[in-house]
Amino acid sequence: MRKDTVRLTFDFPANLHMFLKMAAAREGVSMRAYIIDSLINKMEYEDKIDLDTKTFRKELAKMTEKDGKLMKDLSDK
């Protein structure tokens, strides 16, 4: 696993797996790429989050200042 990634494991409904596979194939990407792109799009759309690096770092800095202890506890895990 790359140093700048984390592994997520979750259960996915078996009856939806084929639909996920077909959707990814229709886009010409892997299921992994399809899921990551879908999650990013959902976060940007629903949460109005701009995930470019500069904005992310600004938001992270705000969160760190506001919730410093919480962020430290999370980073220690």
The first five atom37 places (N, CA, C, CB, O) and aatype in JSON, in Angstrom:
{
  "aatype": [12, 1, 11, 3, 16, 19, 1, 10, 16, 13, 3, 13, 14, 0, 2, 10, 8, 12, 13, 10, 11, 12, 0, 0, 0, 1, 6, 7, 19, 15, 12, 1, 0, 18, 9, 9, 3, 15, 10, 9, 2, 11, 12, 6, 18, 6, 3, 11, 9, 3, 10, 3, 16, 11, 16, 13, 1, 11, 6, 10, 0, 11, 12, 16, 6, 11, 3, 7, 11, 10, 12, 11, 3, 10, 15, 3, 11],
  "atom_mask": [
    [1, 1, 1, 1, 1],
    [1, 1, 1, 1, 1],
    [1, 1, 1, 1, 1],
    [1, 1, 1, 1, 1],
    [1, 1, 1, 1, 1],
    [1, 1, 1, 1, 1],
    [1, 1, 1, 1, 1],
    [1, 1, 1, 1, 1],
    [1, 1, 1, 1, 1],
    [1, 1, 1, 1, 1],
    [1, 1, 1, 1, 1],
    [1, 1, 1, 1, 1],
    [1, 1, 1, 1, 1],
    [1, 1, 1, 1, 1],
    [1, 1, 1, 1, 1],
    [1, 1, 1, 1, 1],
    [1, 1, 1, 1, 1],
    [1, 1, 1, 1, 1],
    [1, 1, 1, 1, 1],
    [1, 1, 1, 1, 1],
    [1, 1, 1, 1, 1],
    [1, 1, 1, 1, 1],
    [1, 1, 1, 1, 1],
    [1, 1, 1, 1, 1],
    [1, 1, 1, 1, 1],
    [1, 1, 1, 1, 1],
    [1, 1, 1, 1, 1],
    [1, 1, 1, 0, 1],
    [1, 1, 1, 1, 1],
    [1, 1, 1, 1, 1],
    [1, 1, 1, 1, 1],
    [1, 1, 1, 1, 1],
    [1, 1, 1, 1, 1],
    [1, 1, 1, 1, 1],
    [1, 1, 1, 1, 1],
    [1, 1, 1, 1, 1],
    [1, 1, 1, 1, 1],
    [1, 1, 1, 1, 1],
    [1, 1, 1, 1, 1],
    [1, 1, 1, 1, 1],
    [1, 1, 1, 1, 1],
    [1, 1, 1, 1, 1],
    [1, 1, 1, 1, 1],
    [1, 1, 1, 1, 1],
    [1, 1, 1, 1, 1],
    [1, 1, 1, 1, 1],
    [1, 1, 1, 1, 1],
    [1, 1, 1, 1, 1],
    [1, 1, 1, 1, 1],
    [1, 1, 1, 1, 1],
    [1, 1, 1, 1, 1],
    [1, 1, 1, 1, 1],
    [1, 1, 1, 1, 1],
    [1, 1, 1, 1, 1],
    [1, 1, 1, 1, 1],
    [1, 1, 1, 1, 1],
    [1, 1, 1, 1, 1],
    [1, 1, 1, 1, 1],
    [1, 1, 1, 1, 1],
    [1, 1, 1, 1, 1],
    [1, 1, 1, 1, 1],
    [1, 1, 1, 1, 1],
    [1, 1, 1, 1, 1],
    [1, 1, 1, 1, 1],
    [1, 1, 1, 1, 1],
    [1, 1, 1, 1, 1],
    [1, 1, 1, 1, 1],
    [1, 1, 1, 0, 1],
    [1, 1, 1, 1, 1],
    [1, 1, 1, 1, 1],
    [1, 1, 1, 1, 1],
    [1, 1, 1, 1, 1],
    [1, 1, 1, 1, 1],
    [1, 1, 1, 1, 1],
    [1, 1, 1, 1, 1],
    [1, 1, 1, 1, 1],
    [1, 1, 1, 1, 1]
  ],
  "atom_positions": [
    [[0.84, -1.17, 0.0], [0.0, 0.0, 0.0], [0.89, 1.24, 0.0], [-0.96, 0.0, 1.22], [1.92, 1.28, 0.68]],
    [[0.49, 2.24, -0.76], [1.26, 3.49, -0.82], [1.22, 4.2, 0.52], [0.72, 4.41, -1.93], [0.28, 4.03, 1.29]],
    [[2.24, 4.98, 0.79], [2.37, 5.68, 2.06], [1.27, 6.72, 2.26], [3.74, 6.34, 2.15], [0.85, 6.96, 3.4]],
    [[0.79, 7.33, 1.19], [-0.19, 8.41, 1.32], [-1.63, 7.92, 1.13], [0.11, 9.51, 0.31], [-2.51, 8.71, 0.77]],
    [[-1.87, 6.64, 1.36], [-3.22, 6.1, 1.24], [-3.56, 5.31, 2.5], [-3.35, 5.2, -0.01], [-2.68, 4.94, 3.28]],
    [[-4.84, 5.07, 2.69], [-5.31, 4.19, 3.75], [-6.22, 3.15, 3.12], [-6.04, 4.99, 4.88], [-6.85, 3.41, 2.1]],
    [[-6.29, 2.0, 3.71], [-7.15, 0.94, 3.19], [-8.49, 1.02, 3.9], [-6.49, -0.46, 3.37], [-8.55, 1.07, 5.13]],
    [[-9.56, 1.02, 3.11], [-10.91, 0.98, 3.64], [-11.52, -0.36, 3.26], [-11.78, 2.17, 3.12], [-11.41, -0.8, 2.12]],
    [[-12.17, -0.99, 4.21], [-12.83, -2.25, 3.94], [-14.27, -2.11, 4.38], [-12.12, -3.44, 4.67], [-14.55, -1.66, 5.5]],
    [[-15.19, -2.48, 3.52], [-16.61, -2.42, 3.88], [-17.36, -3.51, 3.15], [-17.2, -1.03, 3.55], [-16.93, -4.0, 2.1]],
    [[-18.48, -3.87, 3.71], [-19.34, -4.87, 3.09], [-20.22, -4.18, 2.06], [-20.2, -5.62, 4.14], [-20.79, -3.12, 2.33]],
    [[-20.34, -4.79, 0.89], [-21.13, -4.23, -0.2], [-22.17, -5.27, -0.59], [-20.22, -3.83, -1.43], [-21.85, -6.45, -0.7]],
    [[-23.42, -4.86, -0.8], [-24.46, -5.83, -1.14], [-24.11, -6.62, -2.41], [-25.8, -5.12, -1.33], [-23.79, -6.05, -3.45]],
    [[-24.18, -7.94, -2.29], [-23.82, -8.82, -3.4], [-24.67, -8.54, -4.64], [-23.97, -10.29, -2.99], [-24.17, -8.61, -5.76]],
    [[-25.94, -8.22, -4.43], [-26.82, -8.0, -5.58], [-26.5, -6.7, -6.32], [-28.26, -7.99, -5.12], [-26.98, -6.51, -7.44]],
    [[-25.72, -5.81, -5.73], [-25.35, -4.56, -6.39], [-23.96, -4.62, -7.02], [-25.42, -3.41, -5.4], [-23.58, -3.74, -7.79]],
    [[-23.2, -5.66, -6.69], [-21.82, -5.76, -7.18], [-21.76, -5.75, -8.7], [-21.17, -7.04, -6.64], [-20.91, -5.06, -9.28]],
    [[-22.63, -6.49, -9.36], [-22.61, -6.55, -10.82], [-22.95, -5.18, -11.42], [-23.61, -7.62, -11.33], [-22.37, -4.78, -12.43]],
    [[-23.88, -4.46, -10.79], [-24.22, -3.12, -11.29], [-23.03, -2.17, -11.17], [-25.43, -2.55, -10.53], [-22.78, -1.36, -12.06]],
    [[-22.31, -2.28, -10.05], [-21.1, -1.48, -9.86], [-20.07, -1.82, -10.93], [-20.51, -1.7, -8.45], [-19.45, -0.93, -11.52]],
    [[-19.89, -3.09, -11.18], [-18.92, -3.54, -12.18], [-19.3, -3.02, -13.57], [-18.84, -5.07, -12.2], [-18.43, -2.57, -14.32]],
    [[-20.59, -3.07, -13.91], [-21.04, -2.59, -15.21], [-20.89, -1.07, -15.33], [-22.5, -2.99, -15.45], [-20.49, -0.57, -16.38]],
    [[-21.2, -0.35, -14.26], [-21.08, 1.11, -14.29], [-19.62, 1.52, -14.51], [-21.62, 1.74, -12.98], [-19.33, 2.43, -15.28]],
    [[-18.7, 0.84, -13.83], [-17.28, 1.13, -13.98], [-16.83, 0.8, -15.41], [-16.44, 0.33, -12.95], [-16.08, 1.57, -16.02]],
    [[-17.27, -0.33, -15.94], [-16.9, -0.72, -17.3], [-17.42, 0.29, -18.32], [-17.44, -2.12, -17.63], [-16.74, 0.62, -19.28]],
    [[-18.64, 0.78, -18.09], [-19.22, 1.77, -19.0], [-18.37, 3.05, -19.05], [-20.67, 2.11, -18.57], [-18.27, 3.7, -20.08]],
    [[-17.77, 3.39, -17.89], [-16.9, 4.57, -17.83], [-15.47, 4.25, -18.28], [-16.87, 5.12, -16.4], [-14.66, 5.16, -18.49]],
    [[-15.17, 2.98, -18.44], [-13.83, 2.57, -18.85], [-12.8, 2.68, -17.75], [0.0, 0.0, 0.0], [-11.62, 2.92, -18.02]],
    [[-13.24, 2.49, -16.5], [-12.33, 2.59, -15.35], [-12.51, 1.36, -14.46], [-12.58, 3.9, -14.54], [-13.46, 0.59, -14.61]],
    [[-11.59, 1.21, -13.53], [-11.71, 0.11, -12.57], [-12.82, 0.41, -11.57], [-10.37, -0.14, -11.83], [-13.24, 1.56, -11.43]],
    [[-13.28, -0.61, -10.87], [-14.29, -0.38, -9.84], [-13.72, 0.53, -8.75], [-14.76, -1.73, -9.22], [-14.43, 1.39, -8.22]],
    [[-12.46, 0.34, -8.42], [-11.81, 1.19, -7.41], [-11.87, 2.66, -7.82], [-10.34, 0.74, -7.19], [-12.26, 3.52, -7.04]],
    [[-11.46, 2.93, -9.06], [-11.47, 4.31, -9.56], [-12.89, 4.87, -9.59], [-10.83, 4.39, -10.96], [-13.12, 6.04, -9.28]],
    [[-13.84, 4.03, -9.99], [-15.23, 4.46, -10.07], [-15.76, 4.83, -8.68], [-16.1, 3.35, -10.69], [-16.42, 5.86, -8.52]],
    [[-15.46, 4.01, -7.68], [-15.92, 4.28, -6.31], [-15.29, 5.55, -5.78], [-15.6, 3.1, -5.39], [-15.98, 6.39, -5.2]],
    [[-13.98, 5.7, -5.95], [-13.3, 6.9, -5.45], [-13.86, 8.15, -6.11], [-11.77, 6.81, -5.69], [-14.16, 9.13, -5.43]],
    [[-14.01, 8.13, -7.43], [-14.55, 9.29, -8.14], [-15.97, 9.6, -7.69], [-14.52, 9.05, -9.65], [-16.33, 10.76, -7.51]],
    [[-16.78, 8.55, -7.5], [-18.16, 8.75, -7.05], [-18.22, 9.37, -5.66], [-18.91, 7.42, -7.06], [-19.03, 10.26, -5.41]],
    [[-17.36, 8.91, -4.77], [-17.35, 9.47, -3.41], [-16.91, 10.94, -3.41], [-16.42, 8.64, -2.51], [-17.49, 11.77, -2.72]],
    [[-15.89, 11.24, -4.19], [-15.41, 12.63, -4.26], [-16.5, 13.52, -4.83], [-14.13, 12.73, -5.12], [-16.75, 14.61, -4.31]],
    [[-17.15, 13.08, -5.91], [-18.24, 13.87, -6.5], [-19.37, 14.07, -5.52], [-18.76, 13.2, -7.76], [-19.93, 15.17, -5.43]],
    [[-19.73, 13.04, -4.77], [-20.8, 13.14, -3.78], [-20.42, 14.14, -2.68], [-21.1, 11.77, -3.16], [-21.24, 14.96, -2.27]],
    [[-19.19, 14.06, -2.22], [-18.75, 14.98, -1.17], [-18.75, 16.42, -1.67], [-17.36, 14.6, -0.67], [-19.19, 17.32, -0.96]],
    [[-18.27, 16.64, -2.88], [-18.23, 17.99, -3.44], [-19.64, 18.53, -3.65], [-17.46, 18.0, -4.76], [-19.9, 19.7, -3.39]],
    [[-20.55, 17.68, -4.11], [-21.91, 18.12, -4.41], [-22.72, 18.33, -3.13], [-22.61, 17.1, -5.3], [-23.31, 19.4, -2.95]],
    [[-22.76, 17.33, -2.26], [-23.61, 17.41, -1.08], [-23.05, 18.3, 0.01], [-23.84, 16.03, -0.54], [-23.78, 19.03, 0.67]],
    [[-21.76, 18.23, 0.2], [-21.16, 18.99, 1.29], [-20.56, 20.31, 0.83], [-20.1, 18.17, 1.96], [-20.04, 21.07, 1.64]],
    [[-20.64, 20.57, -0.47], [-20.06, 21.79, -1.04], [-18.59, 21.93, -0.68], [-20.84, 23.03, -0.57], [-18.11, 23.01, -0.36]],
    [[-17.89, 20.79, -0.73], [-16.46, 20.76, -0.41], [-15.66, 20.85, -1.69], [-16.09, 19.48, 0.38], [-15.89, 20.09, -2.63]],
    [[-14.73, 21.78, -1.74], [-13.81, 21.88, -2.86], [-12.55, 21.14, -2.43], [-13.51, 23.38, -3.27], [-11.86, 21.58, -1.51]],
    [[-12.26, 20.04, -3.08], [-11.19, 19.18, -2.61], [-9.83, 19.49, -3.23], [-11.54, 17.77, -2.89], [-8.94, 18.63, -3.21]],
    [[-9.64, 20.68, -3.78], [-8.3, 20.98, -4.25], [-7.38, 21.13, -3.03], [-8.29, 22.28, -5.14], [-7.84, 21.44, -1.94]],
    [[-6.11, 20.91, -3.23], [-5.16, 20.83, -2.13], [-5.12, 22.11, -1.3], [-3.78, 20.53, -2.66], [-5.1, 22.04, -0.07]],
    [[-5.1, 23.26, -1.93], [-5.0, 24.52, -1.21], [-6.2, 24.72, -0.28], [-4.9, 25.69, -2.19], [-6.03, 25.06, 0.89]],
    [[-7.4, 24.51, -0.8], [-8.6, 24.67, 0.01], [-8.65, 23.63, 1.11], [-9.85, 24.58, -0.87], [-9.03, 23.94, 2.25]],
    [[-8.28, 22.39, 0.78], [-8.28, 21.34, 1.79], [-7.37, 21.71, 2.95], [-7.85, 20.01, 1.17], [-7.75, 21.55, 4.11]],
    [[-6.18, 22.19, 2.64], [-5.23, 22.53, 3.71], [-5.75, 23.68, 4.57], [-3.87, 22.9, 3.11], [-5.54, 23.69, 5.79]],
    [[-6.42, 24.66, 3.95], [-7.01, 25.76, 4.72], [-8.08, 25.25, 5.67], [-7.6, 26.81, 3.77], [-8.11, 25.61, 6.85]],
    [[-8.97, 24.4, 5.14], [-10.05, 23.84, 5.97], [-9.49, 22.97, 7.08], [-11.03, 23.03, 5.11], [-9.98, 22.99, 8.21]],
    [[-8.46, 22.19, 6.77], [-7.84, 21.35, 7.78], [-7.2, 22.21, 8.87], [-6.79, 20.44, 7.13], [-7.29, 21.87, 10.05]],
    [[-6.56, 23.3, 8.48], [-5.96, 24.2, 9.46], [-7.03, 24.78, 10.38], [-5.19, 25.34, 8.76], [-6.83, 24.86, 11.6]],
    [[-8.18, 25.19, 9.81], [-9.28, 25.71, 10.64], [-9.75, 24.65, 11.63], [-10.47, 26.16, 9.75], [-9.95, 24.93, 12.81]],
    [[-9.93, 23.43, 11.12], [-10.39, 22.35, 12.0], [-9.37, 22.07, 13.09], [-10.66, 21.08, 11.2], [-9.74, 21.83, 14.25]],
    [[-8.11, 22.1, 12.74], [-7.06, 21.81, 13.7], [-7.04, 22.87, 14.8], [-5.7, 21.73, 13.0], [-6.89, 22.54, 15.98]],
    [[-7.18, 24.13, 14.42], [-7.21, 25.2, 15.41], [-8.44, 25.07, 16.3], [-7.2, 26.57, 14.72], [-8.35, 25.2, 17.52]],
    [[-9.58, 24.81, 15.69], [-10.85, 24.74, 16.42], [-10.92, 23.51, 17.31], [-12.02, 24.74, 15.45], [-11.33, 23.59, 18.46]],
    [[-10.51, 22.38, 16.78], [-10.63, 21.11, 17.49], [-9.26, 20.46, 17.64], [-11.59, 20.17, 16.76], [-9.08, 19.29, 17.32]],
    [[-8.31, 21.23, 18.14], [-6.93, 20.75, 18.23], [-6.77, 19.44, 18.97], [0.0, 0.0, 0.0], [-6.07, 18.55, 18.49]],
    [[-7.42, 19.3, 20.13], [-7.28, 18.07, 20.9], [-7.87, 16.89, 20.14], [-7.95, 18.22, 22.27], [-7.26, 15.82, 20.08]],
    [[-9.04, 17.07, 19.57], [-9.67, 16.01, 18.81], [-8.78, 15.58, 17.65], [-11.04, 16.45, 18.3], [-8.57, 14.39, 17.44]],
    [[-8.26, 16.55, 16.89], [-7.4, 16.23, 15.76], [-6.14, 15.5, 16.21], [-7.04, 17.5, 15.0], [-5.68, 14.58, 15.53]],
    [[-5.57, 15.91, 17.34], [-4.37, 15.25, 17.84], [-4.71, 13.81, 18.21], [-3.78, 16.0, 19.05], [-3.96, 12.89, 17.89]],
    [[-5.84, 13.62, 18.9], [-6.23, 12.27, 19.29], [-6.43, 11.38, 18.07], [-7.51, 12.31, 20.13], [-6.02, 10.22, 18.07]],
    [[-7.06, 11.92, 17.03], [-7.29, 11.15, 15.81], [-5.98, 10.81, 15.11], [-8.21, 11.92, 14.86], [-5.82, 9.71, 14.58]],
    [[-5.05, 11.75, 15.1], [-3.78, 11.5, 14.4], [-2.91, 10.5, 15.15], [-3.02, 12.8, 14.22], [-2.04, 9.86, 14.55]],
    [[-3.14, 10.35, 16.44], [-2.37, 9.39, 17.24], [-2.83, 7.96, 17.02], [-2.48, 9.72, 18.71], [-2.13, 7.02, 17.39]],
    [[-4.01, 7.78, 16.42], [-4.56, 6.43, 16.24], [-4.07, 5.79, 14.98], [-6.06, 6.47, 16.22], [-4.44, 4.66, 14.68]]
  ]
}
